[in-house]
Amino acid sequence: MEKLKKGYLFPEISIRHEAHLKKYPDAKVISLGIGDTTEPIPSIITSAMAEYAIALSTPEGYEGYGPEQGQKSLRKVISEKIYPNMGIKESEVFISDGAQCDIARLQMLFGSDVTIAVQDPTFPGYVDNGVIMGQTGKADESGKYAGIAYMRCAPENSFFPDLSSVPRTDVIFFCSPNNPTGHVASHAQLRELVDFARRNGSIIVFDSAYAWYVSEEEEGSNKKPRSIYEVPGAREVAIEISSFSKFAGFTGVRLGWAVVPDELRYADGSPVARDFDRVVCTCFNGASSVAQAGGLACLSSEQGRDAVRRVVDVYKQNARLLVDTFADLGKEVYGGAHSPYVWVRFPGRKSWDVFAEILDKTHVITVPGTGFGPGGEGFIRVSAFNSRDRVVEAAARLKKFLA
Amino acid sequence: MEKLKKGYLFPEISIRHEAHLKKYPDAKVISLGIGDTTEPIPSIITSAMAEYAIALSTPEGYEGYGPEQGQKSLRKVISEKIYPNMGIKESEVFISDGAQCDIARLQMLFGSDVTIAVQDPTFPGYVDNGVIMGQTGKADESGKYAGIAYMRCAPENSFFPDLSSVPRTDVIFFCSPNNPTGHVASHAQLRELVDFARRNGSIIVFDSAYAWYVSEEEEGSNKKPRSIYEVPGAREVAIEISSFSKFAGFTGVRLGWAVVPDELRYADGSPVARDFDRVVCTCFNGASSVAQAGGLACLSSEQGRDAVRRVVDVYKQNARLLVDTFADLGKEVYGGAHSPYVWVRFPGRKSWDVFAEILDKTHVITVPGTGFGPGGEGFIRVSAFNSRDRVVEAAARLKKFLA
């Protein structure tokens, strides 16, 4: 525990937010910081949760413990609607209370003796859980932990690492569309990654929490993958984790899933799924049944899926507005097209300084790039998760600040 | 992972249940096995969850991520209503998705280098999570893992270990009312335990998931404690974990809490709560907001608390019926008075054999005592969690079988 750097990123931003409010008590602070959804959940979903909850007070509708792996009906609809034609079986889907919790359970499964690789920058949860499990040495001055392979992802390499220079590790965490850069890996890139893992006998943990933000506009070979299982051979090397948080607004409701294919085996041939099932049954008792009722309503009808698509579109339009704002000002800006996150470069600057200056001058909260790894230095992440009005207002303030 | 014994207890019972149904397709099986609630949740609670869910589809009512440690209002009402006059502060209460998940997070916090002691028999989650974390050696033939101190709790020692023969460990897991024996520790016993931990610099993890089953009939010095914090000095050595599952019927809804007092410190003087907070923020994203709305409705009014007390009384009456059934037949029977569990001795018999014979002859599912540790050999646990009708029917069948 002592090795963990001071303050998890978002609590640290909260502290700075509070200090800012003390300094400027009347400031109308707009948060484009933490990736927290703000749009209401479509009523087709909330009605289903309400109905399920009310039924719990009747003898016919009451249910106690569900299967630790989740309701059969929900596992089935995920296998069919999220993974059409990818050969994912209902039994390979494990329902959870969110991707972050699944990362912790996977790290518990992997234990302290594995080596891991992560994109740099990336969501800090993979590394932080690895540090807690004792997989790493101490952090150096840049924030890199000894023993972790950091795969630099920057504009210079199209946000995809040069795998020939990446050492073999037991596990590779890979997030696409990436948090924070907003970059979505192409089919060719994911194929390269899968081949790399197959050659090395590595397990890929593919985080597709933002898959619903991948635009369907580009067709054919340009169409970006929403799942690692669109790539041939992935079933033998990849676990996929995902979540209802960012497409259905379930950040507070808590619901996600992990896919562990039958073909994924340890070196001795034994199935990884058997051990993951054991971890799920021992360390977890299943996601809330009420949340699962909501998830089922979200995915099981065209009406439900359309309703959440409309919510995702709100955030995507926000993201476009933010991209345009920075682009108009001549900034190097990435992401936002297949992601709710916009990644902006401030060459030669420290990202915490840029964060502080933007907050001080515009009362807009962003996230300093270094919060996602040393490769985030010189960048800030701007989140599209807020109401249209506030994003418009924030864009206006940023324009003034950057002009 | 390989060290874990085959099959978590309840999945193993499920498998035997299914095999039984194949053998006797028409059997009316009654489960007095897994401790799963069966009574509907009082409508004051489900209405609150439904209202909260519906509000999530409105701009005013929508909420995203809550604090990882739980809603302030729920933490407050727990500190006031569950721990009256015990000096527990709102900030010391961490809301969770259930006690089993908190055990996993605590074991993650403790890491692989600690030594642990458990009651024998006891809920298997403490040991299983310790094995996953790598705290133990291999299991011997009786099922005891090397490196764990098993504190025998049997009728012969009033279900409380002789602490003078228990080695010092870093952590002591202690469940009261105990699952499976149904024994509730007295004030004097808990005082002894707290003093032992203080002398040894050990941390007690006190599991009070069944605290609502402690009868209030015995007054004065005979009144049994519902919390470890009723004992002076406990704040400096004890974490308490608990759950809405067994008193509010939240086994599927998922809601619990852990109390980590400020005074609990490591040997170097640093607070345990700081590290636990870090684990909660890194490995968990908070309990479902809908479940939290239900928990608040359950505890915040006299009406809510009375409603769940009535549900607990249903199970307690079931338990009394089961105790009387076994007692009438001259069996040695324990528990049931302050607990939904009845613990019955079958001298000289293997508990899995008794389980199998009862299932075969009466179509009643119980739990073999050895599922809770080697000290459970010769016993079965009978759960009072079922409808009155089914418990009456099961009691009649058991009477016939045992006569």
Interface residues (C-beta under 8 A of the other chain):
Chain A: M1 L4 Y8 P11 I34 D36 T37 T38 E39 P40 I41 P42 S43 I45 T46 S47 M49 A50 E51 A53 I54 A55 L56 S57 T58 P59 G61 Y62 E63 G64 Y65 G66 D97 G98 Q100 C101 I103 A104 M108 L109 G111 S112 G125 D128 N129 I132 M133 G134 G249 T251 G252 V253 R254 D275 R278 V279 C281 T282 C283 F284 N285 G286 A287 S288 S289 V290 A291 G294 F385
Chain B: M1 L4 Y8 P11 I34 D36 T37 T38 E39 P40 I41 P42 S43 I45 T46 S47 M49 A50 E51 A53 I54 A55 L56 S57 T58 P59 G61 Y62 E63 G64 Y65 G66 D97 G98 Q100 C101 I103 A104 M108 L109 G111 S112 G125 D128 N129 I132 M133 G134 G249 T251 G252 V253 R254 D275 R278 V279 C281 T282 C283 F284 N285 G286 A287 S288 S289 V290 A291 G294 F385
